[in-house]
Amino acid sequence: MVFEGSGQGASETKIFIKNGKTRMESNMSGRKSVLIKNDQKAYMYFPGNNSAMPISMDQANKSIPSSSQVNCTVIRQEMVEGRMCDVMECDVYGNRATQWFDKEICWAIKSESQGGKMYLKNLVVNANMDDSLFELPSGVRVMDMQNMMQSMKQQGQRSQQ
């Protein structure tokens, strides 16, 4: 996926989809992050420091463009990159946009709004991808957010004494 925002250069995200599992690899300002969502769990993985943070399925679903998360009206059908799409006028989190939702995978594969343009390129769905793409690599340090928040609270209390 390529995002071209107003006043910014393009940023690119690689998306892998297989049997309802999703992996989104993003590189923003030189920092790589990977959203991994399978049937049971979702993580934000940071390869640079080999760590991951569990995220709720709600959070993960908000990160993945889906027609169920926006208020849309179908205005026509159109082919985009060889894929049949419903073209929709949408209210996406309070912003107006025109989006092209792939009918097979129910994903926005193209979007245009005042904030910029987004489009998928080289989309491959349910290809012969290894299932390990949708799991954390072995040896990744998974952060325990509850313990981390408790530790930060304790450090803050100590610094006030």
Secondary structure, 3 states (H helix, E strand, C coil): CEEEECCCCEEEEEEEEECCEEEEEEEECCEEEEEEECCCCEEEEEHHHCEEEECCHHHHHHHCCCHHHCEEEEEEEEEECCEEEEEEEEEECCEEEEEEEECCCCEEEEEEECCEEEECCCCCECCCCCHHHHCCCCCCEECCHHHHHHHHHHHHHHHHC
